[in-house]
Amino acid sequence: MSIPDELSLLSLFECEPKFSDNNVPYFYNEATYEFSNYANERFVVSICPSYSDIKIQVYSSDNNELLTLLEFKSIDKIEILSDKREES
């Protein structure tokens, strides 16, 4: 899987990732980025490069209800098209 480097993802999501295991290299780990947007929606984006999987969950900040769940398996490439705060 072709994936942007860690600094690019940090810039895009504007938060530090949480790792499933801090003793494992980034490529073999699962990185979870959690952030909110201006519409008060909470995003949880999990990226596992070694399995080529991405999981995106969107929750309502008001009642923590799951609004959207997207699971992508066997991804070939992740490309950042725009790195603006309101477009994350």
LUMLOVO-405123 format. One record per residue: residue number from 1; x, y, z of N, C-alpha, C in turn. Coordinates in pm, 1 decimal. Example, Ala and Ser with C-alpha at 12.3 -4.5 7.8 and 13.67 -1.06 7.14 Angstrom:
<sites>
<site num="1" n_X="1319.0" n_Y="-569.0" n_Z="780.0" ca_X="1230.0" ca_Y="-450.0" ca_Z="780.0" c_X="1320.0" c_Y="-330.0" c_Z="780.0"/>
<site num="2" n_X="1285.0" n_Y="-225.0" n_Z="708.0" ca_X="1367.0" ca_Y="-106.0" ca_Z="714.0" c_X="1290.0" c_Y="3.0" c_Z="787.0"/>
</sites>
This chain:
<sites>
<site num="1" n_X="85.2" n_Y="-117.4" n_Z="0.0" ca_X="0.0" ca_Y="0.0" ca_Z="0.0" c_X="89.5" c_Y="123.3" c_Z="0.0"/>
<site num="2" n_X="60.1" n_Y="214.6" n_Z="-86.9" ca_X="129.0" ca_Y="343.2" ca_Z="-92.1" c_X="53.3" c_Y="439.7" c_Z="-0.5"/>
<site num="3" n_X="122.5" n_Y="489.0" n_Z="101.8" ca_X="58.4" ca_Y="571.9" ca_Z="203.2" c_X="144.7" c_Y="694.8" c_Z="228.5"/>
<site num="4" n_X="81.9" n_Y="811.1" n_Z="254.5" ca_X="161.6" ca_Y="929.7" ca_Z="289.3" c_X="243.3" c_Y="903.2" c_Z="416.3"/>
<site num="5" n_X="352.6" n_Y="975.3" n_Z="431.3" ca_X="435.7" ca_Y="955.4" ca_Z="550.1" c_X="363.4" c_Y="1004.7" c_Z="676.3"/>
<site num="6" n_X="419.4" n_Y="971.5" n_Z="790.8" ca_X="355.8" ca_Y="1003.1" ca_Z="918.6" c_X="333.7" c_Y="1153.2" c_Z="937.2"/>
<site num="7" n_X="428.6" n_Y="1235.2" n_Z="893.9" ca_X="415.0" ca_Y="1380.7" ca_Z="909.1" c_X="300.2" c_Y="1436.0" c_Z="825.0"/>
<site num="8" n_X="282.2" n_Y="1382.5" n_Z="706.6" ca_X="171.2" ca_Y="1427.1" ca_Z="620.8" c_X="36.2" c_Y="1392.7" c_Z="683.1"/>
<site num="9" n_X="26.2" n_Y="1272.7" n_Z="741.9" ca_X="-98.7" ca_Y="1233.3" ca_Z="807.4" c_X="-122.1" c_Y="1316.0" c_Z="933.6"/>
<site num="10" n_X="-16.4" n_Y="1348.1" n_Z="1005.4" ca_X="-27.3" ca_Y="1433.6" ca_Z="1124.0" c_X="-79.0" c_Y="1571.8" c_Z="1084.2"/>
<site num="11" n_X="-28.0" n_Y="1624.1" n_Z="975.4" ca_X="-71.8" ca_Y="1754.2" ca_Z="925.9" c_X="-217.8" c_Y="1750.3" c_Z="879.2"/>
<site num="12" n_X="-256.2" n_Y="1643.6" n_Z="813.0" ca_X="-392.2" ca_Y="1630.1" ca_Z="762.2" c_X="-493.9" c_Y="1621.4" c_Z="875.5"/>
<site num="13" n_X="-470.3" n_Y="1532.0" n_Z="970.8" ca_X="-567.5" ca_Y="1508.4" ca_Z="1078.4" c_X="-549.9" c_Y="1603.3" c_Z="1196.4"/>
<site num="14" n_X="-435.8" n_Y="1672.2" n_Z="1202.6" ca_X="-405.2" ca_Y="1767.5" ca_Z="1308.8" c_X="-418.5" c_Y="1708.0" c_Z="1448.4"/>
<site num="15" n_X="-373.8" n_Y="1583.9" n_Z="1461.9" ca_X="-371.1" ca_Y="1518.3" ca_Z="1592.4" c_X="-269.6" c_Y="1405.2" c_Z="1589.5"/>
<site num="16" n_X="-222.3" n_Y="1369.3" n_Z="1707.4" ca_X="-128.8" ca_Y="1257.9" ca_Z="1721.9" c_X="-205.4" c_Y="1127.1" c_Z="1710.8"/>
<site num="17" n_X="-150.3" n_Y="1028.9" n_Z="1643.7" ca_X="-218.2" ca_Y="899.0" ca_Z="1637.1" c_X="-201.0" c_Y="820.7" c_Z="1766.4"/>
<site num="18" n_X="-296.0" n_Y="734.3" n_Z="1792.8" ca_X="-283.7" ca_Y="637.3" ca_Z="1901.1" c_X="-249.9" c_Y="504.6" c_Z="1834.1"/>
<site num="19" n_X="-148.7" n_Y="436.8" n_Z="1886.2" ca_X="-104.1" ca_Y="311.5" ca_Z="1826.0" c_X="-152.2" c_Y="193.1" c_Z="1908.2"/>
<site num="20" n_X="-181.5" n_Y="83.0" n_Z="1839.9" ca_X="-224.8" ca_Y="-37.2" ca_Z="1910.5" c_X="-109.8" c_Y="-98.3" c_Z="1989.6"/>
<site num="21" n_X="14.9" n_Y="-79.1" n_Z="1942.6" ca_X="132.5" ca_Y="-129.5" ca_Z="2012.4" c_X="247.9" c_Y="-32.3" c_Z="1988.4"/>
<site num="22" n_X="296.3" n_Y="30.4" n_Z="2093.9" ca_X="401.3" ca_Y="131.7" ca_Z="2079.5" c_X="538.2" c_Y="73.0" c_Z="2048.1"/>
<site num="23" n_X="553.5" n_Y="-57.1" n_Z="2054.3" ca_X="682.8" ca_Y="-120.7" ca_Z="2028.5" c_X="695.5" c_Y="-176.9" c_Z="1887.6"/>
<site num="24" n_X="597.4" n_Y="-149.2" n_Z="1804.7" ca_X="594.9" ca_Y="-203.1" ca_Z="1668.4" c_X="614.8" c_Y="-87.1" c_Z="1570.5"/>
<site num="25" n_X="692.7" n_Y="-106.0" n_Z="1463.1" ca_X="710.2" ca_Y="0.1" ca_Z="1363.5" c_X="576.3" c_Y="43.0" c_Z="1301.7"/>
<site num="26" n_X="572.3" n_Y="167.6" n_Z="1255.0" ca_X="449.5" ca_Y="227.1" ca_Z="1201.8" c_X="382.7" c_Y="138.5" c_Z="1096.9"/>
<site num="27" n_X="459.1" n_Y="84.5" n_Z="1003.7" ca_X="401.3" ca_Y="6.9" ca_Z="893.8" c_X="326.0" c_Y="-115.8" c_Z="943.5"/>
<site num="28" n_X="370.6" n_Y="-175.9" n_Z="1051.7" ca_X="308.1" ca_Y="-298.1" ca_Z="1103.9" c_X="209.1" c_Y="-271.3" c_Z="1216.3"/>
<site num="29" n_X="187.1" n_Y="-146.9" n_Z="1246.4" ca_X="101.2" ca_Y="-107.7" ca_Z="1356.6" c_X="-34.4" c_Y="-60.6" c_Z="1304.0"/>
<site num="30" n_X="-126.5" n_Y="-37.2" n_Z="1394.9" ca_X="-253.4" ca_Y="26.6" ca_Z="1360.2" c_X="-253.5" c_Y="164.6" c_Z="1423.5"/>
<site num="31" n_X="-264.0" n_Y="268.1" n_Z="1340.0" ca_X="-265.9" ca_Y="405.8" ca_Z="1387.0" c_X="-410.3" c_Y="456.6" c_Z="1383.1"/>
<site num="32" n_X="-455.9" n_Y="514.7" n_Z="1494.0" ca_X="-591.7" ca_Y="568.0" ca_Z="1502.5" c_X="-584.5" c_Y="717.7" c_Z="1528.1"/>
<site num="33" n_X="-645.9" n_Y="793.5" n_Z="1438.0" ca_X="-652.1" ca_Y="939.2" ca_Z="1449.2" c_X="-794.4" c_Y="977.0" c_Z="1487.7"/>
<site num="34" n_X="-808.5" n_Y="1060.0" n_Z="1590.6" ca_X="-940.9" ca_Y="1100.3" ca_Z="1637.8" c_X="-947.0" c_Y="1252.6" c_Z="1642.5"/>
<site num="35" n_X="-1044.7" n_Y="1310.2" n_Z="1570.3" ca_X="-1057.5" ca_Y="1456.1" ca_Z="1564.1" c_X="-1203.0" c_Y="1493.1" c_Z="1539.0"/>
<site num="36" n_X="-1234.3" n_Y="1621.1" n_Z="1556.4" ca_X="-1370.0" ca_Y="1672.3" ca_Z="1532.8" c_X="-1364.9" c_Y="1780.3" c_Z="1425.6"/>
<site num="37" n_X="-1478.8" n_Y="1799.5" n_Z="1358.2" ca_X="-1487.1" ca_Y="1905.0" ca_Z="1257.8" c_X="-1576.5" c_Y="2017.8" c_Z="1308.2"/>
<site num="38" n_X="-1600.1" n_Y="2117.0" n_Z="1223.2" ca_X="-1680.8" ca_Y="2232.7" ca_Z="1262.4" c_X="-1828.2" c_Y="2199.0" c_Z="1280.6"/>
<site num="39" n_X="-1873.7" n_Y="2089.6" n_Z="1226.0" ca_X="-2014.3" ca_Y="2048.8" ca_Z="1238.8" c_X="-2035.4" c_Y="1962.8" c_Z="1363.6"/>
<site num="40" n_X="-1937.0" n_Y="1962.3" n_Z="1452.9" ca_X="-1944.1" ca_Y="1883.9" ca_Z="1577.0" c_X="-1960.5" c_Y="1734.6" c_Z="1551.9"/>
<site num="41" n_X="-1895.4" n_Y="1686.3" n_Z="1449.7" ca_X="-1891.4" ca_Y="1543.0" ca_Z="1424.1" c_X="-1752.6" c_Y="1493.6" c_Z="1466.6"/>
<site num="42" n_X="-1748.5" n_Y="1378.2" n_Z="1531.0" ca_X="-1622.0" ca_Y="1321.1" ca_Z="1576.4" c_X="-1581.2" c_Y="1210.4" c_Z="1479.3"/>
<site num="43" n_X="-1460.2" n_Y="1220.4" n_Z="1429.1" ca_X="-1407.4" ca_Y="1124.1" ca_Z="1333.3" c_X="-1305.5" c_Y="1034.1" c_Z="1401.7"/>
<site num="44" n_X="-1311.6" n_Y="906.7" n_Z="1370.3" ca_X="-1212.3" ca_Y="809.8" ca_Z="1414.7" c_X="-1163.1" c_Y="738.5" c_Z="1288.4"/>
<site num="45" n_X="-1036.7" n_Y="763.1" n_Z="1252.9" ca_X="-979.0" ca_Y="706.0" ca_Z="1131.8" c_X="-867.7" c_Y="610.1" c_Z="1174.0"/>
<site num="46" n_X="-883.6" n_Y="483.8" n_Z="1139.1" ca_X="-783.6" ca_Y="381.5" ca_Z="1172.1" c_X="-717.4" c_Y="334.2" c_Z="1043.4"/>
<site num="47" n_X="-584.2" n_Y="337.1" n_Z="1044.6" ca_X="-506.9" ca_Y="296.8" ca_Z="927.5" c_X="-411.9" c_Y="185.8" c_Z="968.5"/>
<site num="48" n_X="-416.4" n_Y="77.2" n_Z="894.8" ca_X="-326.6" ca_Y="-35.8" ca_Z="919.7" c_X="-252.5" c_Y="-65.1" c_Z="788.5"/>
<site num="49" n_X="-134.8" n_Y="-2.4" n_Z="768.6" ca_X="-64.4" ca_Y="-15.4" ca_Z="640.6" c_X="-28.4" c_Y="-158.8" c_Z="600.8"/>
<site num="50" n_X="10.7" n_Y="-241.3" n_Z="695.9" ca_X="54.0" ca_Y="-376.5" ca_Z="659.4" c_X="-60.3" c_Y="-462.5" c_Z="605.3"/>
<site num="51" n_X="-183.3" n_Y="-433.5" n_Z="648.5" ca_X="-299.4" ca_Y="-506.9" ca_Z="597.1" c_X="-369.7" c_Y="-432.2" c_Z="484.7"/>
<site num="52" n_X="-326.4" n_Y="-309.3" n_Z="456.3" ca_X="-387.6" ca_Y="-223.4" ca_Z="353.1" c_X="-533.8" c_Y="-193.9" c_Z="384.2"/>
<site num="53" n_X="-562.3" n_Y="-171.5" n_Z="512.4" ca_X="-699.4" ca_Y="-145.3" ca_Z="556.4" c_X="-713.5" c_Y="-4.4" c_Z="614.1"/>
<site num="54" n_X="-830.2" n_Y="54.9" n_Z="589.0" ca_X="-865.9" ca_Y="184.0" ca_Z="646.9" c_X="-1009.1" c_Y="174.5" c_Z="696.8"/>
<site num="55" n_X="-1031.2" n_Y="226.7" n_Z="815.5" ca_X="-1165.5" ca_Y="228.8" ca_Z="873.0" c_X="-1194.9" c_Y="371.7" c_Z="916.1"/>
<site num="56" n_X="-1309.4" n_Y="425.6" n_Z="869.2" ca_X="-1350.1" ca_Y="561.9" ca_Z="902.7" c_X="-1485.7" c_Y="555.3" c_Z="971.9"/>
<site num="57" n_X="-1490.1" n_Y="609.7" n_Z="1092.1" ca_X="-1614.6" ca_Y="615.3" ca_Z="1168.8" c_X="-1645.3" c_Y="762.1" c_Z="1199.1"/>
<site num="58" n_X="-1770.8" n_Y="799.4" n_Z="1182.5" ca_X="-1813.9" ca_Y="935.8" ca_Z="1212.2" c_X="-1925.6" c_Y="928.0" c_Z="1314.9"/>
<site num="59" n_X="-1907.6" n_Y="1002.6" n_Z="1424.7" ca_X="-2004.1" ca_Y="1003.6" ca_Z="1534.3" c_X="-2061.0" c_Y="1143.4" c_Z="1553.3"/>
<site num="60" n_X="-2184.4" n_Y="1150.3" n_Z="1596.4" ca_X="-2245.8" ca_Y="1276.7" ca_Z="1635.0" c_X="-2189.8" c_Y="1315.4" c_Z="1771.4"/>
<site num="61" n_X="-2145.0" n_Y="1437.9" n_Z="1785.1" ca_X="-2090.2" ca_Y="1482.4" ca_Z="1913.5" c_X="-2199.1" c_Y="1500.6" c_Z="2018.3"/>
<site num="62" n_X="-2321.2" n_Y="1522.9" n_Z="1973.8" ca_X="-2431.0" ca_Y="1546.7" ca_Z="2067.9" c_X="-2464.7" c_Y="1422.8" c_Z="2149.6"/>
<site num="63" n_X="-2483.6" n_Y="1309.4" n_Z="2082.1" ca_X="-2527.2" ca_Y="1188.5" ca_Z="2152.2" c_X="-2436.0" c_Y="1067.4" c_Z="2125.5"/>
<site num="64" n_X="-2321.9" n_Y="1090.8" n_Z="2061.4" ca_X="-2224.5" ca_Y="985.3" ca_Z="2032.2" c_X="-2282.0" c_Y="873.5" c_Z="1944.4"/>
<site num="65" n_X="-2380.9" n_Y="906.9" n_Z="1864.0" ca_X="-2443.2" ca_Y="811.0" ca_Z="1771.7" c_X="-2353.8" c_Y="793.0" c_Z="1649.1"/>
<site num="66" n_X="-2335.7" n_Y="668.4" n_Z="1607.1" ca_X="-2257.5" ca_Y="639.2" ca_Z="1487.4" c_X="-2336.3" c_Y="683.3" c_Z="1364.5"/>
<site num="67" n_X="-2280.1" n_Y="777.2" n_Z="1289.0" ca_X="-2347.1" ca_Y="828.8" ca_Z="1169.3" c_X="-2301.8" c_Y="756.3" c_Z="1043.0"/>
<site num="68" n_X="-2173.1" n_Y="725.6" n_Z="1035.9" ca_X="-2117.4" ca_Y="663.2" ca_Z="916.4" c_X="-2006.5" c_Y="565.8" c_Z="955.0"/>
<site num="69" n_X="-2002.8" n_Y="455.2" n_Z="886.1" ca_X="-1894.9" ca_Y="357.9" ca_Z="903.6" c_X="-1850.4" c_Y="312.9" c_Z="765.8"/>
<site num="70" n_X="-1725.5" n_Y="338.9" n_Z="734.0" ca_X="-1667.3" ca_Y="296.8" ca_Z="606.6" c_X="-1546.9" c_Y="209.3" c_Z="636.7"/>
<site num="71" n_X="-1543.3" n_Y="90.1" n_Z="579.0" ca_X="-1428.8" ca_Y="1.0" ca_Z="594.1" c_X="-1376.9" c_Y="-33.7" c_Z="455.7"/>
<site num="72" n_X="-1252.8" n_Y="1.7" n_Z="431.8" ca_X="-1189.8" ca_Y="-25.5" ca_Z="303.3" c_X="-1083.8" c_Y="-132.5" c_Z="323.4"/>
<site num="73" n_X="-1091.0" n_Y="-237.4" n_Z="245.6" ca_X="-997.0" ca_Y="-349.5" ca_Z="253.3" c_X="-911.0" c_Y="-352.8" c_Z="128.0"/>
<site num="74" n_X="-789.0" n_Y="-391.8" n_Z="143.8" ca_X="-693.8" ca_Y="-408.1" ca_Z="33.1" c_X="-678.6" c_Y="-281.1" c_Z="-50.1"/>
<site num="75" n_X="-652.2" n_Y="-171.2" n_Z="16.7" ca_X="-632.3" ca_Y="-42.8" ca_Z="-49.3" c_X="-494.6" c_Y="-40.5" c_Z="-115.2"/>
<site num="76" n_X="-487.0" n_Y="11.3" n_Z="-236.8" ca_X="-358.5" ca_Y="21.3" ca_Z="-306.1" c_X="-284.7" c_Y="149.9" c_Z="-272.1"/>
<site num="77" n_X="-360.9" n_Y="260.3" n_Z="-256.2" ca_X="-295.6" ca_Y="389.3" ca_Z="-241.7" c_X="-383.5" c_Y="486.8" c_Z="-164.4"/>
<site num="78" n_X="-320.0" n_Y="564.5" n_Z="-78.3" ca_X="-386.6" ca_Y="677.5" ca_Z="-11.9" c_X="-315.5" c_Y="802.4" c_Z="-60.8"/>
<site num="79" n_X="-393.0" n_Y="898.7" n_Z="-108.8" ca_X="-336.2" ca_Y="1022.1" ca_Z="-160.1" c_X="-407.1" c_Y="1140.0" c_Z="-95.8"/>
<site num="80" n_X="-330.4" n_Y="1236.6" n_Z="-46.9" ca_X="-388.1" ca_Y="1356.9" ca_Z="13.0" c_X="-405.1" c_Y="1459.9" c_Z="-97.7"/>
<site num="81" n_X="-529.9" n_Y="1494.7" n_Z="-126.8" ca_X="-558.7" ca_Y="1590.5" ca_Z="-233.3" c_X="-562.1" c_Y="1733.6" c_Z="-181.4"/>
<site num="82" n_X="-602.6" n_Y="1751.3" n_Z="-55.9" ca_X="-608.6" ca_Y="1883.8" ca_Z="4.8" c_X="-579.7" c_Y="1870.2" c_Z="152.7"/>
<site num="83" n_X="-507.9" n_Y="1966.2" n_Z="206.8" ca_X="-469.6" ca_Y="1962.1" ca_Z="347.8" c_X="-517.5" c_Y="2088.2" c_Z="419.8"/>
<site num="84" n_X="-645.4" n_Y="2118.4" n_Z="405.0" ca_X="-704.0" ca_Y="2234.4" ca_Z="471.0" c_X="-790.5" c_Y="2185.8" c_Z="587.0"/>
<site num="85" n_X="-787.3" n_Y="2258.3" n_Z="696.4" ca_X="-855.9" ca_Y="2216.1" ca_Z="819.3" c_X="-1003.3" c_Y="2182.3" c_Z="795.2"/>
<site num="86" n_X="-1074.8" n_Y="2265.1" n_Z="721.8" ca_X="-1217.8" ca_Y="2241.8" ca_Z="701.8" c_X="-1246.8" c_Y="2129.9" c_Z="602.6"/>
<site num="87" n_X="-1145.5" n_Y="2074.2" n_Z="539.7" ca_X="-1165.6" ca_Y="1968.1" ca_Z="441.7" c_X="-1109.2" c_Y="1833.5" c_Z="486.3"/>
<site num="88" n_X="-1059.8" n_Y="1824.5" n_Z="607.9" ca_X="-996.0" ca_Y="1698.7" ca_Z="654.5" c_X="-1086.3" c_Y="1580.2" c_Z="636.9"/>
</sites>
